[in-house]
Amino acid sequence: MVNRKELDPEASPGARFGERLRRLRDERGWTQDELGERIGCTGAHVSAVETGRRPPTQRFAIGTDKALGTGDLFEREWREIRHGSLLEGFPEYVRHEGRAAEIRLYEVGVIPGLLQTPEYASVLAESAAKRGAITPEQADERVSLVAERQAALVRPNPPLVFVLLDESCVRWPVGGHLVMDAQFARLIEFAELPNIVLQVAPFDLGERRTFRLPITVLTLPDRSLMSYAESVQRGHLERESTSVLPILTAYHQLQAEAYPQAASVALINKLRKGTP
């Protein structure tokens, strides 16, 4: 075809969506107009999505799956595009997190997303947008994702969640007094839930601290284990038990060294009242 734009599926999730859309449409011998009629849009719209000039919407992705008989393939790819501001590997982790039977997490520096208030999450996302690290739309998506993840904690048969916070998480101010006061109140509320154990790992652990970076270990419904860790550029999922079990052991060792929940809540209450 004359002047047909070459598509590189490796360029981005959006480019992969467009290339797959064109390839499957070509396999069926359909024009863009014919596919658009089946989806409920114009051929020009199909062309814009294929070439990356317009991002697909969820409605477009669902309509494409229905028209092409691809199950939920395009809807899943749309979700990857929607989560484009997230680290590589994190969207996949979130899918597993949402069905986990047990969640063990350790965080450094900030309150973890599962426990953030909307205001705290918004401050972090807006700060990233101001630095130019993400767009304002992606900032909104990050805040929405926090709410979606937290919904898993109140589902029927919720997971058992063990939370280890490095003391820096509760010492580092985010968004001013009102934001932190509400966040501290949220932590205390979480600690009262029957399926959550909240502990603070104090600064003075020194060399007894088993982790230097955030880590999460999931126990899935079939009792298999999975760990998730992040570098600056990407997240890494580990499913091999020979690799995950030592992480789980180190987590239990850190739990034993951290403040018990009652002492951790007492520390948070002191900070909430402005007591050093």
N, C-alpha and C positions, 0 to 999 in steps of 0.2 A: 504494500500500500504506500502510495506517495506521501512523503512528509509525515510518516507515522513516527511519533516520538518513541525512542527506545526507553524502556523502563528498567531500572536497577532495583531489584527486590531487596538488596542488601543495604540500600541507602538509608532506610528508615522503616518503622512499622507501617507508616502510611504508604510508602512506596511498595512494600510487600503486599499490602491490601490491594492496591491498584493493579499490580502486575498479575496477581492471582485472579482478580476480577476479569481482566482482559483475557487471560489464558483460558479460563473456563467458559467465558462467553464465546470465544473463537472456536472452542471445541464443539460447541453446540450450533455453530454457524449463525449466531444471532448478531444483528447489528446493535449498535448502542441504543437506537430508538426502540428496537424490539425488546431488549432487556429492560429499558426504562418503562415501557408500557406494562411489563409484568411486575415491576417493582412499584410503580405508581409515581414516576417522575419523568423528566424529559431525557432524551438522548444526550443533550448538551450537559445535563447534570452528571450522567454516567461518565461522559468523557472527562469532565473536570475531576471526578473522583479517581478515575483510572490514571490520569497524568499527575495527580497530586496537587492540582490547583485548588481543590476544595476538599476538606476532610470529610469522611463519611460520618453520618449521624447514626445513632442506634437504630432508628427507624429504617434507614437505608440498609444497614447491615442485616437486620432481621428480614427485610423484604428480599434482599439478595439471597439469603440462605433459603428462603421459601421458594424463590424463583428457580434457583439452581439445584435445589435438593441437597444442600450441603450441611444439613443438621444445624449446628450452631457455630460453624467454623468462622464465618465472617463476623458474627457477634463477638466471639472471643477475640478476634483480631482487632475489632473496634475497641474492646476494653484495653488492649495493649496500647493503642494509640491514645486513648483517653488518659491512661496512666503514664503518658510520655515524660512527665516531669519527675518520675520516680526512678530510683536506681534500677539498673538492669538486674533482674532476678527478684525484685521485691514484689511485683504483681503476682508472680507464681507463688511466692511465700505466703502472701495474703490469702490466696485460695486455700492453702493447706491450713493456715491459722484458723480460718473460719469453721473448720470441721474438726479441729483438734480436741482430744479428750483432756489433755493437760498441756499447759503452756508454762514454761520456765523462762523468765527473761531477766537479763542484767543490763542496766543502762548506765551510761556515764554522761554527766553534763546537763542533760535535759530530762524532763519527765517523759517517759515513753508514751507513744501515741495512744495506746490502749487506755491510759489513765488521764489523758489531757482534757482540760475543759475546752469548749469551743473558743473562748477568748485567748487562752494560752496558745492553742494551735494556730489561731489567726495571727497572733503577733509573730510567731516563728515564720509562717508562710509569707506574711507581708514583708518581713525583713529580707527574706530570700528574693522576693520580687523587686524590692528597692535596690538590692545589690545587682540586679540584672541576671541572677542565676536562673530564674524562672519567670514566666509571664504572669500578669495578674489573673488570667484565666486558670493557669496551672496552680496558682496559689489557692484559688477557690476550690479546685479539685482536691488539693491536699487536705484542706479542712473537711471537705465532704467525706473523704476516705477515712479520716479519723472517726467520724460518726458511724460509718458503715462497719468498721472493725469493732467498735465498742458494742454494737448491737449483738455481736456473737456472745458477749459476756452475760446477756440476759435472755438468751434463747432457751427453749425447753432443754433440759439436761445440759446446762452450761458447763464449760470446761473448768477444771481446777486450775487456778492461775497462781503461780509463785512469782512474786516480784521482788527483785533485789535492786535497790537504788544505791549507786555510789553517792556518798554524802554531797558531792558536787551538784547532784540533781536538785536537791532541796536548798542548797546554799546559793546557787546562781540565780539572780533575779531576772525575771522575764516580764516585760510589760508593765512594771510598776506595782505599787502596793495592792491595788484593787484586784489586779489579775492574779497576783501571787496568793492573796488571801483566799480567793475563790478556788485556786488550784490546791492549796493546802486543805481546804474544806473537802474538796473532791477526794483527795488521797485518804483522808480520815473516813469518809463515807465508804470508799472502796474497801478499806481495811475491816469494816464491819460486815461485809458480805460473807456468807458462809463458804463460798467457793474461792476466796482470795486470801492469800498470805502475803503480807507486805513487810519487808525488812529493809533497813538502811545499813549499808556497809560503811563504817566510819573511816575517816581519813587515816586514823592511826593504825590501821591494819598493816600499813607498810608492805614489807616483803611477803606477808601472808596473803595478800590479795592474789587470787588465782587468775583473774582476767585483767587485761589492760584496755580492752575494747568491748563494746556491747556484744552480747551473744544471746541467742534464743534457742531453746530446745523444745521441740514439739513432740508429744506422744499422740499418735494418731489413733483412731478408733480400733484399728487392728493391733494396737500396742507396738507398732513399729516406731522408730525414732527418727527424727530429722532435726538438723541444726541449721541455723541461719546466722551469718555474720556479714558485716559490711566493711568494705574498704572505701576510699574516697570516690572511686569510680563505679563500683558495682557491688551487688550483693551476691553471696555465695551460699547455695543450698547443699548440704551434705546429707546423703541418705545411707551411706555405708555404716553399719553398726560398729565396725572396728574403729571408725573415726569419731563417731558420735559418743560412744560410751566413755572415752576419756574426758570429753567435754562435760558430760553429765556428772561424772565423778568430781571434777573440779568445781562444778556448780554446787554440789552438795557440801564440799569442803568450805566454800565461801559462805554458804548458808549457816554453817556451824559457827563461823567466825563473826558473822554480822550480828547487829543488835536483834534481840527477839522482837516480835511484833509490838508488844506493849511498850517497850522502850523506844522503838522506832516512831510510834504514834506520839509518844510523849515529846520526842525531839521535834517533830513536825508542829505540834501544838506550841512549843516554846518559840519556834521560829515565827509562827503565825502571830504570836503576841509581841514579837519584836525582841525577844530575849535571845542573846547570843548563844 
